[in-house]
């Protein structure tokens, strides 16, 4: 059995993700908050534009946490929490609330989950696009 070492998400990576997401949001003239978590769910970077709605700080963090815990973009989970959906009771089942609104995206390196980014402040589809753009820029 061989094990492969995967470089964890670094503070430099986190700052690059925040910058890329903010640039994408600025290009769309949207004020956002951006949260980056490492693989353990610990905060690596956070930035709220001074004119972003206050709740966007909380939503960006919860979106990142949800994407990290489930290993999938929150945009792909919205239907699963609707009545009758596979994860219908999951939003209220845990001590730390999950948020099933588009804008959270897991970050992988060499096929391994190393963290997540969450963006809040725009429409859900916009937040998802800003987060996805940021992840795609990570080398």
N, C-alpha and C positions, 0 to 999 in steps of 0.2 A: 504494500500500500504506500503510495506516495502522497505527500501533502504539499500543497502549493501555498506559498505565502503571498497574500494579497495585501498591497499597501493600503492601510486604512485611509479614510477621509482626513485630510490635514486641514489645519486652519487656513492655509493658503488656498486649498481647494474650496473651502467654505466661502472665503472672501471672494474668490473668482465666481462662484455660483451666485452670490448676492449681487455682485456687480453686473453679471450678465442678465439676471432677471430684472434688475432695476433699469438697465439700458433698454431692454425690450419693452418694459412698461412705459418708460419715458418716451420712446418712439411712438407709442400709442396714446400719449398724453394721459396716462392713468397713474394715480398715486397709490403705491402699494407698501405693504410690509412683507419682508422676506425672512424666513426662518430656515436655518440649516442645522440638522441634527446628525450626530455620528451614529454608528451602528448600534450603540447602546442606548440611544434615545437622548443623549446629552446634548445640550445646546452648544454649537460651535460658532454660530454667527447669527446675528439678528439685526435688521435695519428697518425702521419705519420712516417713510417719507414724512416730513413734517406736516403735510396737508392730507395725508391718508386718513381715512376714517379710523377712529380709535380702536374699534373692535377688530380691525384687520390684523393687529398684532396677535391677538388671541386666535383668530381663525387661521392665520398662516402657521402658527405653531401646532395647532391641532391637526391641520391638514398634513403637515410633515410627519407628525407622530402616527397618524392613521396610515399613511403610505408606507412608513417604515414597518409598523407592526404587521401589516398584511402583505407587504412586499409588492404592492401594485398601485398604480395611480388611482387617486381618489375618484377621478372622473369615471373609471371603470367599475366603481362600486356603488354608484348612486342608485341604480335599479335594485341592487341586492338588499337594500335596507327598506324598500317600500313594503307595505303590508303584503304578506305572502312570500316575500323574498327570502333568500337563503340566510341573510344576516339581519333580518327584521328587528330582532331584539338586541343585537350587538351594540348599537349606539348607547344604550343605557345599562349594559351588563357589567361594565368595568368601572373601577374607581376613577381612572383617568379617562375623561370622555374622548371618544373618537368623533371625527367630523367627516361626514360623507358628502362633501361638496367639492367639486373639481378645483384643483389647485395644488394638490399634494402629489409629488412624484418621487419614487424611490431612486436612489443613486447606486449604480452597480459598477464594479471594476473587475475585469476578468471573470465576469459571470457571477460574482459574489456581491451580496447586498452590503454596502459600506455606509449607508446613511440615507437621508431624504431631505428634500427641499419642499417648503410650503410657501405659497404666495397668496395673499389676501388683499382685497381692496378694489379689485375690478369685478367685472361679471365673471362667474365661474369659468366660462370658456376662455376668457382672457387670462385669468390667473393660471389655468392649466397650460395655456400656450407660453406664458412667460416662464413658468417652471420648466417646461419641456425644452424650451430654447436654451435655458441655462444649463441643463443636464447635458445637452448635445454639445456644448462648448467645452465641457470638461475633458481634458486629455487623459 
